[in-house]
């Protein structure tokens, strides 16, 4: 256990980096860690470097694994399984595929035009931007193993239930007709060599880091501001356990924000440090990643209003139930 704790502290939590940045802030910048400015500078530098290191390493490893699951192969896997098994597989494949909420929409069109069950396709659409293996590792690094696994587990459950409900409602007629008519081309997959997979993984690191770095910096900046400048009493009054509407507020605050999960983690870290319940924080993160306005606007171009409203309602209700449930559960443990 001592070795495991040491490895966890040094590799995931990067205590060595914390100490180095503390030395930089105090000795080079001449700022005390006990001041708001010093604490903010440390938070920003430490979290930024930590996220980029973990993100690059994990994206490389996971992208190598994901090279076995291109969209064409995912379509074939989903197409052969019906019923709730298709929803489960769709949700699990969403974890393995590196698509954000907006880039998932073209994949959604391809799946529907290929004749895949609408419910399984929506299970994939929900889980793909909400959870992936890289975010799991980052969550474990910042909040611990239990919270990281809990986030992924509840995300999978929401994705499965959402897909099942949409399938049971028989809402195929609310998909735009041009989506069903879209030409579906089955591409023969070339077997990748080990070198091909390493090149693919390296390209994925470059692509994803290039795509998310602004959101990471913005997220870390907001996190530093919350952590060191906003009084804890204000945060607790708005999002604390004493406010019965905290989960609702967090969920709807997250919807207008367009960011990858990697940009929400520093904000979540600062909120947890201010005493916000873990259920409230998870609701905020899920609102950002799954119900962002840009992705909803794109989805509105391929599904009719009734299906779009059903999707939003199912996911929102699921997120809110999970948020209140986790807050109640953690309150019982305290």
C-alpha positions, -999 to +999 in steps of 0.1 A: +000+000+000+029+024+008+044+018-027+009+022-043+003+055-024+038+068-034+032+059-071-002+075-070+011+106-054+041+109-078+026+097-111-011+107-110-012+135-085+024+146-095+035+158-061+070+164-075+055+189-099+036+206-071+068+210-052+087+223-082+060+249-090+059+260-054+096+265-055+092+286-087+064+307-073+082+315-040+118+317-051+116+330-086+084+350-086+088+360-049+052+353-041+039+336-009+017+306-014-004+320+015-015+350-006-043+349-032-020+359-060+006+333-051-020+306-047-036+315-081-003+315-099+006+281-084-028+267-092-026+279-129+009+267-136+006+234-117-028+224-131-019+234-167+013+214-168-002+185-150-032+182-174-011+185-205+014+159-193-014+134-183-034+142-214-006+136-238+005+104-222-030+090-218-042+101-252-012+083-268-018+050-249-056+051-254-054+062-290-033+031-297-061+010-282-087+031-301-070+023-334-087-010-332-121+008-331-125+031-362-161+043-370-165+016-397-157-012-372-179+004-346-208+004-370-203-033-377-202-041-340-234-021-332-252-033-363-250-070-352-266-066-318-302-057-311-322-047-279-306-036-247-274-054-256-270-029-284-275+000-260-249-014-236-224-019-264-231+015-278-224+032-244-192+011-239-179+019-274-186+056-267-160+053-239-134+039-264-140+065-292-123+099-290-152+121-302-164+153-286-201+163-287-199+181-320-177+156-339-201+128-327-229+142-349-214+131-382-208+097-367-244+097-356-255+104-392-233+075-405-247+051-379-283+060-387-278+058-425-262+024-420-294+012-404-282+008-369-308+008-341-317+044-331-315+036-294-280+021-296-269+051-317-282+075-291-265+055-263-232+060-283-240+097-288-245+103-251-215+084-238-190+094-264-185+131-254-193+125-218-168+098-209-136+083-222-106+065-208-083+096-208-109+116-187-111+087-163-074+088-156-075+126-152-105+123-128-087+097-108-056+119-106-076+150-093-103+134-073-093+098-066-102+064-079-137+062-064-149+095-079-133+087-113-150+053-116-183+067-103-183+094-130-178+068-157-203+044-142-231+069-140-223+082-175-227+047-189-260+042-170-274+075-184-263+066-219-279+031-217-312+043-202-314+072-226-309+049-256-334+024-243-361+051-237-357+066-272-358+031-288-390+022-269-407+054-280-401+044-316-389+078-326-373+069-360-398+091-378-384+121-360-350+118-377-347+140-407-354+122-440-321+132-456-302+113-428-319+080-437-312+087-474-275+095-468-253+072-488-236+046-467-203+034-480-187+003-464-150+009-465-127-021-464-105-017-434-067-021-440-050-039-412-027-014-394+008-023-384+023-015-350+041+015-366+008+027-381-009+025-348+020+045-331+017+071-358-021+072-354-016+076-316+009+105-321-014+122-346-043+119-321-022+135-294-014+165-317-050+168-329-067+165-295-042+188-277-045+213-305-083+212-302-087+214-265-058+236-253-078+268-252-105+252-231-079+238-207-064+272-202-098+289-198-109+261-174-077+264-153-080+301-152-116+299-140-106+273-115-078+294-101-102+323-097-127+302-079-101+285-058-084+317-046-106+347-051-143+338-047-152+334-010-162+300+001-194+314+017-207+326-017-199+293-035-216+273-007-247+296-008-252+290-045-239+255-050-235+241-015-254+212+001-276+238+019-292+250-014-318+225-026-315+238-061-277+234-063-278+205-088-303+222-110-282+254-110-250+235-118-266+215-146-281+246-164-249+266-158-230+239-177-253+238-208-242+271-224-205+263-219-188+246-248-157+228-235-142+194-235-142+174-202-105+183-198-115+220-195-141+213-169-118+193-145-099+223-131-132+241-125-146+210-108-114+207-087-118+243-074-156+238-067-149+206-046-122+225-027-148+251-019-172+225-004-195+219-033-210+184-033-196+159-056-230+152-071-234+189-080-199+190-095-206+159-116-239+174-128-220+205-140-194+185-158-220+163-176-241+193-185-210+209-202-199+178-221-232+164-232-257+193-235-235+221-248-254+246-271-232+241-302-237+203-301-275+207-296-276+232-325-258+207-347-281+178-335-312+200-344-301+198-380-304+160-382-334+153-359-368+169-356-378+191-326-397+163-308-367+139-308-343+167-298-366+177-269-368+141-258-331+137-259-325+169-239-352+159-214-339+124-209-302+134-204-311+164-182-334+144-159-307+117-157-280+141-148-302+158-122-312+125-106-275+114-105-265+147-090-290+146-061-284+109-056-247+113-052-251+143-029-275+123-007-252+093-007-221+112+002-240+131+029-249+097+046-212+088+046-201+120+064 
